[in-house]
Amino acid sequence: MPKYLFTCEAEPQYLSEQSAPEDDLYAFAYTITITNTGEVPAQLIARHWIIDDANGHTEEVKGLGVVGHQPLLRPGESFQYTSGTRLGTPTGTMRGSFFCVAEDGERFESPIPEFALRADGAGEAPSRVLH
């Protein structure tokens, strides 16, 4: 087991009631579960998101903490939060990283694996047909 490691799981959800497809506005919520799978207590200090829509537009979001928190997690502890984003297309992706500092002062980054944002057909393979 690595000494310094947070693992991240994401559960995205399309928010149809907050979306306006006729105006190219698609709202998504995502619930992130962060677990300290390392060997020492560590604190999440900052986040860095890379959000891509289907048109190739990329937005980067950086900031301190998550939803106003900088959780300190002991080995085995988790922190869960829900946030949201908007895209100009019905599909896109998110990925990123959390910057963390361990109790012993060691700094490390924990990757957030890429996950899909999909307004329709959740769980289906993306269409490769050009119209």
C-alpha positions in Angstrom: 0.0 0.0 0.0 1.4 3.4 -0.9 2.2 5.7 2.0 0.4 8.7 0.5 -2.7 8.1 -1.6 -6.3 9.3 -1.9 -8.6 7.4 -4.2 -11.5 9.0 -5.8 -14.8 7.7 -7.2 -17.3 9.8 -9.2 -21.0 9.4 -9.7 -22.3 11.9 -12.3 -26.0 12.7 -12.9 -27.7 14.7 -15.6 -30.0 17.5 -14.2 -32.8 17.8 -16.8 -34.8 20.3 -14.6 -31.8 22.7 -14.6 -30.9 22.2 -18.3 -32.1 24.0 -21.4 -31.1 22.0 -24.4 -32.8 24.5 -26.8 -30.2 27.0 -25.4 -27.3 24.5 -25.5 -27.2 24.4 -21.7 -26.8 21.0 -20.0 -26.4 20.8 -16.2 -24.8 17.9 -14.3 -24.2 17.0 -10.7 -21.4 14.8 -9.6 -20.9 13.1 -6.3 -17.2 12.5 -5.4 -16.1 10.1 -2.7 -12.5 10.6 -1.6 -10.9 7.9 0.5 -7.5 8.0 2.2 -6.1 4.6 1.1 -2.6 5.6 2.2 -0.8 4.9 5.5 -0.8 8.4 7.0 -3.4 11.0 7.8 -3.6 13.7 5.1 -5.6 16.8 4.2 -7.1 17.7 0.9 -5.9 21.3 0.2 -6.9 22.1 -3.3 -8.7 20.8 -6.5 -7.9 21.0 -10.2 -10.6 20.0 -12.7 -10.4 19.7 -16.4 -13.8 19.7 -18.0 -14.2 19.0 -21.8 -17.4 19.3 -23.8 -18.1 17.4 -27.1 -17.1 20.5 -29.2 -13.5 20.4 -27.8 -14.0 23.3 -25.4 -12.0 22.8 -22.3 -12.5 24.6 -19.0 -10.1 24.4 -16.1 -11.2 25.0 -12.5 -8.8 25.4 -9.7 -9.5 26.3 -6.1 -9.0 25.7 -2.4 -10.8 22.7 -0.9 -14.0 21.2 -2.1 -17.4 22.8 -1.3 -15.9 24.9 1.4 -14.0 22.1 3.1 -10.4 20.9 3.4 -11.0 17.5 5.0 -8.4 15.8 7.0 -8.7 12.1 6.5 -7.1 9.3 8.5 -6.2 6.1 6.7 -9.5 4.4 5.7 -11.6 7.5 6.2 -13.7 8.9 3.4 -15.3 12.3 2.5 -18.2 12.7 0.1 -19.5 15.8 -1.6 -21.7 16.8 -4.4 -21.1 19.7 -6.8 -22.1 20.6 -10.3 -21.1 21.9 -13.7 -22.7 23.0 -17.0 -21.8 22.2 -20.5 -22.8 23.6 -23.9 -23.1 20.0 -25.3 -25.1 17.0 -24.1 -21.9 15.0 -23.5 -18.5 15.7 -22.0 -15.9 14.5 -19.6 -14.3 15.6 -16.3 -11.0 14.6 -14.8 -8.5 16.2 -12.5 -6.5 16.0 -9.3 -6.6 16.8 -5.6 -3.5 18.4 -4.0 -3.0 17.0 -0.5 -0.6 17.4 2.4 0.1 14.5 4.7 0.4 14.9 8.5 4.2 14.5 8.2 4.4 17.4 5.8 4.7 15.4 2.6 2.9 16.9 -0.4 1.2 14.7 -3.0 -1.4 14.8 -5.8 -4.2 12.3 -6.1 -5.6 11.9 -9.6 -9.3 12.0 -10.3 -10.0 9.4 -13.1 -11.9 10.7 -16.1 -15.6 10.2 -16.0 -18.3 10.9 -18.6 -21.1 13.5 -18.4 -24.0 12.3 -20.5 -27.5 13.9 -20.9 -28.9 10.9 -22.7 -28.2 7.2 -22.9 -26.2 6.9 -19.6 -24.0 3.9 -19.6 -24.1 3.4 -23.4 -21.1 3.7 -25.6 -20.8 7.1 -27.3 -22.1 7.2 -30.9 -19.3 7.5 -33.5 -21.8 8.4 -36.3 -21.3 11.9 -37.8 -24.4 13.7 -38.9 
